[in-house]
Amino acid sequence: MTTPNELRLLPWSGPGGKPCYLSTDDPDGYMSRLADNIEAIQLGTAEQLLKMASETLDDEDADPIQLRRLGNALACALKDVLRVAVGREQLVPVGEPHRI
């Protein structure tokens, strides 16, 4: 949870790929809940892509175009997951164990 005057890195980027931040003291506010929901979707998508990647990489006859598309999707998902991890790292109070 953020404290007043503390910024939360949001799980989406702004114009030009710049990070977006939320300043609020209400962790249950609309924007906080929206960010939480989008983070959950991003993490779920990454998990599904990881399962798909395992299956596709085990297939010796996988189409090169399919592999390229999968690689692009994995790169996008990794970017999202890293943004979530960085945002959550910023929310961990000093002295608390870091769990990602």
PyMOL commands that place a pseudoatom at each C-alpha (Angstrom):
pseudoatom trace, name=CA, resn=MET, resi=1, chain=A, elem=C, hetatm=0, pos=[0.000, 0.000, 0.000]
pseudoatom trace, name=CA, resn=THR, resi=2, chain=A, elem=C, hetatm=0, pos=[1.221, 3.442, -0.773]
pseudoatom trace, name=CA, resn=THR, resi=3, chain=A, elem=C, hetatm=0, pos=[1.467, 6.171, 1.803]
pseudoatom trace, name=CA, resn=PRO, resi=4, chain=A, elem=C, hetatm=0, pos=[0.503, 9.769, 1.043]
pseudoatom trace, name=CA, resn=ASN, resi=5, chain=A, elem=C, hetatm=0, pos=[2.941, 11.470, -1.351]
pseudoatom trace, name=CA, resn=GLU, resi=6, chain=A, elem=C, hetatm=0, pos=[4.248, 8.060, -2.486]
pseudoatom trace, name=CA, resn=LEU, resi=7, chain=A, elem=C, hetatm=0, pos=[3.880, 7.189, -6.154]
pseudoatom trace, name=CA, resn=ARG, resi=8, chain=A, elem=C, hetatm=0, pos=[2.787, 3.809, -7.484]
pseudoatom trace, name=CA, resn=LEU, resi=9, chain=A, elem=C, hetatm=0, pos=[4.190, 2.663, -10.814]
pseudoatom trace, name=CA, resn=LEU, resi=10, chain=A, elem=C, hetatm=0, pos=[1.176, 1.686, -12.895]
pseudoatom trace, name=CA, resn=PRO, resi=11, chain=A, elem=C, hetatm=0, pos=[1.197, -1.477, -15.035]
pseudoatom trace, name=CA, resn=TRP, resi=12, chain=A, elem=C, hetatm=0, pos=[0.866, 0.448, -18.288]
pseudoatom trace, name=CA, resn=SER, resi=13, chain=A, elem=C, hetatm=0, pos=[2.941, 3.062, -20.019]
pseudoatom trace, name=CA, resn=GLY, resi=14, chain=A, elem=C, hetatm=0, pos=[2.035, 6.501, -21.235]
pseudoatom trace, name=CA, resn=PRO, resi=15, chain=A, elem=C, hetatm=0, pos=[2.765, 8.308, -24.477]
pseudoatom trace, name=CA, resn=GLY, resi=16, chain=A, elem=C, hetatm=0, pos=[6.152, 7.430, -25.886]
pseudoatom trace, name=CA, resn=GLY, resi=17, chain=A, elem=C, hetatm=0, pos=[6.450, 4.436, -23.552]
pseudoatom trace, name=CA, resn=LYS, resi=18, chain=A, elem=C, hetatm=0, pos=[7.021, 6.654, -20.520]
pseudoatom trace, name=CA, resn=PRO, resi=19, chain=A, elem=C, hetatm=0, pos=[6.057, 5.225, -17.120]
pseudoatom trace, name=CA, resn=CYS, resi=20, chain=A, elem=C, hetatm=0, pos=[2.762, 6.247, -15.515]
pseudoatom trace, name=CA, resn=TYR, resi=21, chain=A, elem=C, hetatm=0, pos=[2.438, 6.808, -11.778]
pseudoatom trace, name=CA, resn=LEU, resi=22, chain=A, elem=C, hetatm=0, pos=[-0.481, 7.087, -9.385]
pseudoatom trace, name=CA, resn=SER, resi=23, chain=A, elem=C, hetatm=0, pos=[-0.443, 9.305, -6.330]
pseudoatom trace, name=CA, resn=THR, resi=24, chain=A, elem=C, hetatm=0, pos=[-3.117, 8.272, -3.844]
pseudoatom trace, name=CA, resn=ASP, resi=25, chain=A, elem=C, hetatm=0, pos=[-3.546, 7.425, -0.201]
pseudoatom trace, name=CA, resn=ASP, resi=26, chain=A, elem=C, hetatm=0, pos=[-6.489, 5.122, -1.006]
pseudoatom trace, name=CA, resn=PRO, resi=27, chain=A, elem=C, hetatm=0, pos=[-5.323, 1.603, -1.947]
pseudoatom trace, name=CA, resn=ASP, resi=28, chain=A, elem=C, hetatm=0, pos=[-8.983, 0.687, -2.534]
pseudoatom trace, name=CA, resn=GLY, resi=29, chain=A, elem=C, hetatm=0, pos=[-9.690, 3.594, -4.869]
pseudoatom trace, name=CA, resn=TYR, resi=30, chain=A, elem=C, hetatm=0, pos=[-10.827, 3.107, -8.451]
pseudoatom trace, name=CA, resn=MET, resi=31, chain=A, elem=C, hetatm=0, pos=[-7.404, 3.611, -10.059]
pseudoatom trace, name=CA, resn=SER, resi=32, chain=A, elem=C, hetatm=0, pos=[-5.663, 1.376, -7.502]
pseudoatom trace, name=CA, resn=ARG, resi=33, chain=A, elem=C, hetatm=0, pos=[-8.170, -1.414, -8.109]
pseudoatom trace, name=CA, resn=LEU, resi=34, chain=A, elem=C, hetatm=0, pos=[-7.884, -0.937, -11.870]
pseudoatom trace, name=CA, resn=ALA, resi=35, chain=A, elem=C, hetatm=0, pos=[-4.093, -1.230, -11.644]
pseudoatom trace, name=CA, resn=ASP, resi=36, chain=A, elem=C, hetatm=0, pos=[-4.411, -4.344, -9.443]
pseudoatom trace, name=CA, resn=ASN, resi=37, chain=A, elem=C, hetatm=0, pos=[-6.773, -5.955, -11.968]
pseudoatom trace, name=CA, resn=ILE, resi=38, chain=A, elem=C, hetatm=0, pos=[-4.550, -5.157, -14.937]
pseudoatom trace, name=CA, resn=GLU, resi=39, chain=A, elem=C, hetatm=0, pos=[-1.519, -6.543, -13.085]
pseudoatom trace, name=CA, resn=ALA, resi=40, chain=A, elem=C, hetatm=0, pos=[-3.446, -9.770, -12.442]
pseudoatom trace, name=CA, resn=ILE, resi=41, chain=A, elem=C, hetatm=0, pos=[-4.353, -10.021, -16.137]
pseudoatom trace, name=CA, resn=GLN, resi=42, chain=A, elem=C, hetatm=0, pos=[-0.756, -9.366, -17.196]
pseudoatom trace, name=CA, resn=LEU, resi=43, chain=A, elem=C, hetatm=0, pos=[0.598, -12.015, -14.827]
pseudoatom trace, name=CA, resn=GLY, resi=44, chain=A, elem=C, hetatm=0, pos=[-2.050, -14.510, -15.968]
pseudoatom trace, name=CA, resn=THR, resi=45, chain=A, elem=C, hetatm=0, pos=[-1.199, -13.862, -19.610]
pseudoatom trace, name=CA, resn=ALA, resi=46, chain=A, elem=C, hetatm=0, pos=[2.501, -14.409, -18.901]
pseudoatom trace, name=CA, resn=GLU, resi=47, chain=A, elem=C, hetatm=0, pos=[1.693, -17.695, -17.173]
pseudoatom trace, name=CA, resn=GLN, resi=48, chain=A, elem=C, hetatm=0, pos=[-0.374, -18.882, -20.156]
pseudoatom trace, name=CA, resn=LEU, resi=49, chain=A, elem=C, hetatm=0, pos=[2.358, -17.872, -22.601]
pseudoatom trace, name=CA, resn=LEU, resi=50, chain=A, elem=C, hetatm=0, pos=[4.952, -19.738, -20.563]
pseudoatom trace, name=CA, resn=LYS, resi=51, chain=A, elem=C, hetatm=0, pos=[2.874, -22.923, -20.776]
pseudoatom trace, name=CA, resn=MET, resi=52, chain=A, elem=C, hetatm=0, pos=[2.398, -22.373, -24.498]
pseudoatom trace, name=CA, resn=ALA, resi=53, chain=A, elem=C, hetatm=0, pos=[6.127, -21.797, -24.947]
pseudoatom trace, name=CA, resn=SER, resi=54, chain=A, elem=C, hetatm=0, pos=[6.976, -25.053, -23.182]
pseudoatom trace, name=CA, resn=GLU, resi=55, chain=A, elem=C, hetatm=0, pos=[4.644, -26.980, -25.467]
pseudoatom trace, name=CA, resn=THR, resi=56, chain=A, elem=C, hetatm=0, pos=[5.794, -25.192, -28.625]
pseudoatom trace, name=CA, resn=LEU, resi=57, chain=A, elem=C, hetatm=0, pos=[9.493, -25.586, -27.872]
pseudoatom trace, name=CA, resn=ASP, resi=58, chain=A, elem=C, hetatm=0, pos=[8.969, -29.309, -27.282]
pseudoatom trace, name=CA, resn=ASP, resi=59, chain=A, elem=C, hetatm=0, pos=[7.494, -29.591, -30.794]
pseudoatom trace, name=CA, resn=GLU, resi=60, chain=A, elem=C, hetatm=0, pos=[10.375, -30.329, -33.169]
pseudoatom trace, name=CA, resn=ASP, resi=61, chain=A, elem=C, hetatm=0, pos=[8.133, -29.453, -36.123]
pseudoatom trace, name=CA, resn=ALA, resi=62, chain=A, elem=C, hetatm=0, pos=[7.155, -26.015, -34.816]
pseudoatom trace, name=CA, resn=ASP, resi=63, chain=A, elem=C, hetatm=0, pos=[6.745, -23.470, -37.594]
pseudoatom trace, name=CA, resn=PRO, resi=64, chain=A, elem=C, hetatm=0, pos=[9.396, -20.695, -37.579]
pseudoatom trace, name=CA, resn=ILE, resi=65, chain=A, elem=C, hetatm=0, pos=[6.693, -18.024, -37.954]
pseudoatom trace, name=CA, resn=GLN, resi=66, chain=A, elem=C, hetatm=0, pos=[4.845, -19.492, -34.963]
pseudoatom trace, name=CA, resn=LEU, resi=67, chain=A, elem=C, hetatm=0, pos=[8.082, -19.440, -32.962]
pseudoatom trace, name=CA, resn=ARG, resi=68, chain=A, elem=C, hetatm=0, pos=[8.738, -15.803, -33.904]
pseudoatom trace, name=CA, resn=ARG, resi=69, chain=A, elem=C, hetatm=0, pos=[5.208, -14.772, -32.866]
pseudoatom trace, name=CA, resn=LEU, resi=70, chain=A, elem=C, hetatm=0, pos=[5.596, -16.667, -29.615]
pseudoatom trace, name=CA, resn=GLY, resi=71, chain=A, elem=C, hetatm=0, pos=[8.944, -14.968, -28.971]
pseudoatom trace, name=CA, resn=ASN, resi=72, chain=A, elem=C, hetatm=0, pos=[7.387, -11.550, -29.556]
pseudoatom trace, name=CA, resn=ALA, resi=73, chain=A, elem=C, hetatm=0, pos=[4.473, -12.358, -27.250]
pseudoatom trace, name=CA, resn=LEU, resi=74, chain=A, elem=C, hetatm=0, pos=[6.881, -13.612, -24.571]
pseudoatom trace, name=CA, resn=ALA, resi=75, chain=A, elem=C, hetatm=0, pos=[8.980, -10.439, -24.857]
pseudoatom trace, name=CA, resn=CYS, resi=76, chain=A, elem=C, hetatm=0, pos=[5.862, -8.276, -24.388]
pseudoatom trace, name=CA, resn=ALA, resi=77, chain=A, elem=C, hetatm=0, pos=[4.734, -10.370, -21.434]
pseudoatom trace, name=CA, resn=LEU, resi=78, chain=A, elem=C, hetatm=0, pos=[8.194, -10.181, -19.848]
pseudoatom trace, name=CA, resn=LYS, resi=79, chain=A, elem=C, hetatm=0, pos=[8.136, -6.395, -20.190]
pseudoatom trace, name=CA, resn=ASP, resi=80, chain=A, elem=C, hetatm=0, pos=[4.752, -6.310, -18.411]
pseudoatom trace, name=CA, resn=VAL, resi=81, chain=A, elem=C, hetatm=0, pos=[5.878, -8.699, -15.667]
pseudoatom trace, name=CA, resn=LEU, resi=82, chain=A, elem=C, hetatm=0, pos=[9.036, -6.670, -15.052]
pseudoatom trace, name=CA, resn=ARG, resi=83, chain=A, elem=C, hetatm=0, pos=[6.962, -3.487, -14.741]
pseudoatom trace, name=CA, resn=VAL, resi=84, chain=A, elem=C, hetatm=0, pos=[4.694, -5.238, -12.216]
pseudoatom trace, name=CA, resn=ALA, resi=85, chain=A, elem=C, hetatm=0, pos=[7.740, -6.495, -10.278]
pseudoatom trace, name=CA, resn=VAL, resi=86, chain=A, elem=C, hetatm=0, pos=[9.331, -3.039, -10.174]
pseudoatom trace, name=CA, resn=GLY, resi=87, chain=A, elem=C, hetatm=0, pos=[6.037, -1.482, -9.106]
pseudoatom trace, name=CA, resn=ARG, resi=88, chain=A, elem=C, hetatm=0, pos=[5.557, -4.012, -6.337]
pseudoatom trace, name=CA, resn=GLU, resi=89, chain=A, elem=C, hetatm=0, pos=[9.165, -3.634, -5.196]
pseudoatom trace, name=CA, resn=GLN, resi=90, chain=A, elem=C, hetatm=0, pos=[8.475, 0.057, -4.701]
pseudoatom trace, name=CA, resn=LEU, resi=91, chain=A, elem=C, hetatm=0, pos=[5.472, -0.790, -2.509]
pseudoatom trace, name=CA, resn=VAL, resi=92, chain=A, elem=C, hetatm=0, pos=[7.409, -2.997, -0.065]
pseudoatom trace, name=CA, resn=PRO, resi=93, chain=A, elem=C, hetatm=0, pos=[7.972, -1.133, 3.199]
pseudoatom trace, name=CA, resn=VAL, resi=94, chain=A, elem=C, hetatm=0, pos=[11.593, -0.817, 4.309]
pseudoatom trace, name=CA, resn=GLY, resi=95, chain=A, elem=C, hetatm=0, pos=[12.596, -3.841, 6.405]
pseudoatom trace, name=CA, resn=GLU, resi=96, chain=A, elem=C, hetatm=0, pos=[9.957, -6.130, 4.842]
pseudoatom trace, name=CA, resn=PRO, resi=97, chain=A, elem=C, hetatm=0, pos=[11.080, -9.171, 2.849]
pseudoatom trace, name=CA, resn=HIS, resi=98, chain=A, elem=C, hetatm=0, pos=[10.883, -8.658, -0.910]
pseudoatom trace, name=CA, resn=ARG, resi=99, chain=A, elem=C, hetatm=0, pos=[8.524, -11.125, -2.555]
pseudoatom trace, name=CA, resn=ILE, resi=100, chain=A, elem=C, hetatm=0, pos=[7.847, -11.030, -6.262]
for i in range(1, 100): cmd.bond("trace and resi %d" % i, "trace and resi %d" % (i + 1))
show_as sticks, trace
zoom trace
